[in-house]
Every structure is written in C-alpha cells, then in structure tokens.
Amino acid sequence: MDQVQYVTVQTTTDSAAEAERLAAQAVQQKLAACVQIAQVRSFYQWQGQTHDDAEHLLTLKTTVAHVPGIKEFLAREHSYDEPELIVQPIIAGSAGYLEWVSQTVSD
C-alpha cells in the first residue's frame, strides 16, 4: 500500500452556527476540500462529570500536508477548551475524487 496522502479530520461543536462557521472557513482557507456536518449525540466524561449532549460532527476531507494547518486553525477558532481532533487515513478512494481534493486544497 502506498503512503497515505489523504485523510479525514473530525471535530465536534455544540452549535450549528459554530459548525457552519468552522466549515466555511476551512473551505475558504483551503484547509479542506469539503466539510460535512452531521448532528450527533455524544456521551462523555469531562471535568469529573458525565455529559449527554447534542453536538455537530464536522468531517473535513483533506491531505496529510494540511493537518498541521487544521490543528492550528482549530486551536485558534474553536470555542471548546479541548476540541476533538481525530485524523483518519483514507486508504483508498476514487481517483477522480482524490484528485479533486488535492486540486481544491492546493495553493
């Protein structure tokens, strides 16, 4: 298998407005070719308490090279004290789609 070049990056927010703002900025800044937003329900422990919250899951489609920029972007723009940041490799995909991702996020 070739070295991974493409990834998805996940983060969550507690409001649709913030999810939409982050998605639009990530695309405008060419950090991601596409960002999908889905409503999810999250159960988690935070600061000694169990939470059950409605959240908005953002999935950013991008290249490995853009992950450092996304990390900086989320650290600067996200409202959470510790925003979720999970990077998952795309090990295969349609050639045309992956080429579109590359072209869309290139400088």
N, C-alpha and C positions, 0 to 999 in steps of 0.2 A: 504494500500500500504506500502510495506517495505521502510525503509530509503534508499535514493538514494545512490548508491555506484559508479555509472559510470556517466561520463559527457563528453560532447564535449566542447572544448575551441576554440574560434575563435580569429584570429588576421589577420591583413592585412599588406601588404608591397607594395612598389612601383616598385619593380623589381622582375623578375622571379628568378634571381640569389640569391637574399636575401631569397626569399620564399623557394627555394630549399635548401639553406644552413641551415636555421632555421628548416625545416622539417627533414633533415638528422640528425642534431644534436639532436633534440628532441627524435628521434627514437633511435639513438646510445646511448644517455644518459638514456634511458628507462623512459623518462618522458611521452611518448605517445607510444601506440602500433602501431598506424597508423596515418599518416597525409595526408590529401587530399588537393590539391591545385587547385583552380579554378580561372579563370580570371573573374573579376567583374568590374563594373563601379560605382564609388562612388561619390555622390553629398553630400557636407558637408560644414559647416562653420568652419573656423579655423583662428584665429587671425584677426577677423573682415572682412574676405574675403570669398566669396563663391567659392568653388572648384568643378570641374568636372574632376575626374582623373580615369585613368585605374589603377586598383590595382589587387593584387593577394591575394585571401582569403585562409587562412590556417585553416583547421578544424582538430584539434587534438582529437583523441579518447583516453580516459584515465580513471583513477579512481579519485574519490574525494580526496583521500590521496595525489595525485601528483599535485594538483592545486597549493599549495604554491611553489613547486619547479618550476613549469611552470612560475608563476609570477616572481620569481627571475631570471629565465633564460631569459625571455623576457625583463625585466628591464636591464639586463646586455648586451644582444646580439642584441636587436632590434635597428634599426637605427632611428626610429621615436622618437621625443621628448616625445610624449604621445601615445604609441602604443595601439591599440584596444585590449581589453582583455574582452571577454564575455564568461561566463561559463553557459552552459545549461545542465540541468539534462537529463539523459537518464532514462526514467521511465519504459521502457520495451525494451526487445530485445531478440534475440535468445540466449538460454542458452549457446550453444557452442561458439558463437562469444564473449559473455561477459566473459566467462571463458578464452578464448584466450587473451582478453585484460588484464585480471588480471595476467595471467601467463607471458605475454610478458613484462609488466612493473614491475613485482616483482623483488626484489633484488636478 
